[in-house]
Amino acid sequence: MQYAVIKLLLTVIDIYWWVVVASFIVSWLVAFDVINTRSSTVYSIRRALAAMTEPVYEPIRRVIPTFGGLDFSPMIVLLALQFLSDIIAHSASYGALG
């Protein structure tokens, strides 16, 4: 049972990692005018990604400002997700050994 919960948590973290990456890529595609922002599909995708990521980005943005127009909050979120994933995986392997 414990293995299933840990595996679920790691999977959720992994999925959210990809959501953050997708959000980052879409924001760059919009910034460089590669995708049509007037398209309803693109608008829906951007809105969904923003709804999933902005609540996590906002507290980080309050603490760390943008530097020269660069927003480092996605990178910080990705590092935090990797750190959290490593802690969970390590505690699971340590619990299995101990």
N, C-alpha and C positions, 0 to 999 in steps of 0.2 A: 504493500500500500504506500509506504513512504517513497519507494522508487517511482511509482506512478505520479505522485504529487510533484516530486522533484523534476521529473521528465516534463510534466505539464508546465511548470514554471519556466524551465529552460526553453521550451518551445514558444511560450508567450513572449519571452524576452527576445528570442530570435526573430519572431514575426515583427515585433515592434522595431527591432533594429532595421529590418528591411523597409518598414514604413518611414522611418526617419531618413534612410538613404533615398527612397523614392521622392520624398518631400524635398530633399536637398537638390536632387537632379531636376525635378520639375521647376523649382524656383530658378535654377540657372537657365533652363530652357526658355522660361518666360523672360528672364532678364536679357537674354541675348536674342529675343524675338524669333526663336526657332519654332515655337508652337503658337498657334492662333488662340489668343486668350478670349476671343469673342465666340469661340465654339462652345456649345452647351456641354459637350462631353468633357472638354478640357476644364471648363468652369466647375463642373461637378467633381472631377478628380481633384482639382486644387482645393475646393471647399472641403471635401472629405479628408484629404491629407492635413489641411490646416486644423480641422476639428480634432484630429487625433494627435497632432503635435504641438499646437500652440499652448495648450494648458501646461505642458511640460517646459516649453521654451520660455514662457513669460517670467517665472521666478529667476531663471538663469540670466535673462536679459536685464532684470532689475539689479543684479549683482555685478555682472560683467557687461560693460557697454560695448557697442560696436567699435571696431578700430578701422578707420578709413573706409567705412561702408561695409566692412566684412562682419558678418554675424557668426560668432563662434559657438553659439548655443547648440547647433546640431552636433558639432564635434564633441562638445562636453557631454551631451546626452549619450552619444555613441560610446564614449569612454566609460561613462557611468554604467551603461548597460553591460559592457564587457566586464567591468569590475564586479558587478552584481552577479553575472553569470559565473564568473570564476569563483566567487565566494560560495555560491550555491553548489557548484560542482565539487569544489574542494571539501566542503562540509559533508557532502554526500559520500564522497570516497573515504573521508576520514571516519565517518560514522560506520561505514561498512567494514573498515579495518579494525575499529576499536570496539 
